[in-house]
Amino acid sequence: MFIGEYNHSIDAKGRVIVPSKFREQLDDICFATKGLDGCLFVFPKTEWEAFEEKLKGLPVSNKEARKFARFFLTGAAEIEIDKQGRALIPANLREFAKLEKEVCLVGVSGRFEIWNAKLWEESNTFDNMDEIAEHMGEWGFEI
């Protein structure tokens, strides 16, 4: 399980250090794709395969389903982690997530996200959590 928040920088070649706690779960390979909210989603191989199966199960006859699958699959990339623990993020994904010098890697259970650090700080204030928690029961989540 991916948990925690880690601040790192991305180098001029587009490489970011993946936290050792995350690397332990990746077997030197992961899959990165465009994520929601302007970040990147990064999955270990088994989680990526499960996610891909869900996308394959969407109805091809539904225009929104096709668009949804294309969003995640067209920019996806297999990423290798080098011996120094760095992952080279492809240019198209760096551009999508506006990854510049400072980035934030955030654990979200079966995946982690890579954010532009400034965008992470601005868009994830968590100041309305009580209101959000009130609606979680609609999805079967109770604390």
N, C-alpha and C positions, 0 to 999 in steps of 0.2 A: 504494500500500500504506500502510495506517495503522500506524504504530509510535510508541512512546513513551508517556509518562505525563505528564499535565498537570493541575495543581491550579488550580482556579478557584472563584469563588463564584457562586451563583445569586441573582439579584436578587429583589425583592419581587413582581415581575410574572411570575417564572418563566423569566427569560431567562438563558442561560449563554453566555459567550464561547467560540466554537469556535476552537481553535488554528489559526493561519494555515496550518500544515503540513497540517491536515485540510481546511480550507476550499478549498485549492488543488484538491482532488479531488472537490468537491461541486457545482460549478456553481450555487451559491447555493440548492440544494435538496437535502434528504436525507429519508430515511424512518426514523422512530423507532418502536420497538415494545418491548413487554415482552421482557426477556431472561431468560436462565437465571441462577441464583444471586442473583437480586434486583436486577440492574442493568437498564439499558436497552441495547438493541442499536440502533445507528444505521448505516444503509447509504447509500452513494451510489445514485443512481437505477438504474444498470446492475446493481449487486449486489443491490438490492432486487428487481428484476425476475427475476433468476436464482433468488433465494431463494423468491419467490412461485411461480415455476414448479415448484420442488421440492415446495412445499406442495400445489399443484394436482394433482401426480402421486400424492399419497397416496390410498390406497383409501378411498372414501367409505363403504364397507361395514364398515370397521374402526372401532370405537368409539374406541380410543386415537388413531388417526390423525386422526379428526374433532376430538377434544379438542386434540390437538397443534396442528393448523391454527388452530383457534379461538383458542388461547392467543396466537399471534403476530399474527393478523389483526384480532381484534375491537378491540384498543386501538391499532392502528397509526395513524400520522398522518404526513402530508406536512408537512415543516418547511421554512420559508424562512429563509435566513440574511440578516439585514439588513445595511445598509452598514457598521455598526460591528462586524460579525462575530458578532452575537448570534443565538442560536436560541431561540425561544419554545417551551418544553417544555409540552405540554398538561397540565392539572391531573391528569387520570387517570394519566398516566405518571409525573408527579412523585410522586404518592401511592404508586403501585406500588413505585417504587424508593426511597422514603423520602428524596427529594432535599430537603435543607434548605440551609443557608447554604453549606457547603463541599462541593464535588463534585470528583471526579477523572475525567478523560477518558482512556481507555486505548485505544491502538491495538492492534487484533487482526487484522492483515492486511487482509481485504476489508471490514471494518467497524470501528467503534470503539464502546466501551461508555461509558456514563455511570453512575458510582457515587456513592452517598453516600460521602464521603471517609472517614468513620469505619468504615463497613462494608467498604470496600475494604481499609483497613489491617488490620482484624480478620480478614477471610476470605481474604486472599491473602498469606499469609506465605511460601509457597514453601519451607518447611523440609523437605518430604518429596519433593523433586524426584528424588532418586536412585531412590526406590521407584517413583515414577510413570514415570520414564524406562524402567525395566525392562519395563513393560507396553506401551510404545508400539509395539514390534515386532508386537504382535497386530493393530495397525491399519496395518501396513506402513510404519511410520516408524522408520528407523534413522539414527543419527548416525554 
